[in-house]
Amino acid sequence: MGRRSEPKLTSRERLNRGLHYTAVGPVDITRGVVGITAHSAESAAGAIKRRARDAREMREELTKEAEAVKQVVAELPQLLEEARKSQHRRRRRLFVFGFLGLAGVGGAIAFVIARRSSAPEPSPLPPSVEVSPKI
């Protein structure tokens, strides 16, 4: 296997190759930096747009809630007046439900007493089978 002989470069060719690689290195670096910067700027702009859209949606939602609160506050005097009128009915209703509750509790107590009294008394006679096991 012989040694391959490469053609020798002339001085002009060496100078051109050196200048070419010297010029290409910084150009590649510059292109890379510009690309990264452009991507970062695009990403930041997208994030700003997203935040602005979220803020706009939140503002619209808060506006709707504020309108609902205003409506409720406007109806509040009418509701208070109705509550004052229905207070008499509430007392009567409370009395009826209280009476029904007491009747239910009384029925439960009567049921428990009746059930206990119907339970058979234990036999006074000793058991016919021996309780303790034999070893």
Secondary structure, DSSP 4 states (H G I P E B T S, - for coil): -PPP-PPPPPHHHHHHHHHHHHHHHHHHHHHHHHHHHHHHHHHHHHHHHHHHHHHHHHHHHHHHHHHHHHHHHHHHHHHHHHHHHHHHHHHHHHHHHHHHHHHHHHHHHHHHHHHHHTSPPPPSSPPSS-SSPP-
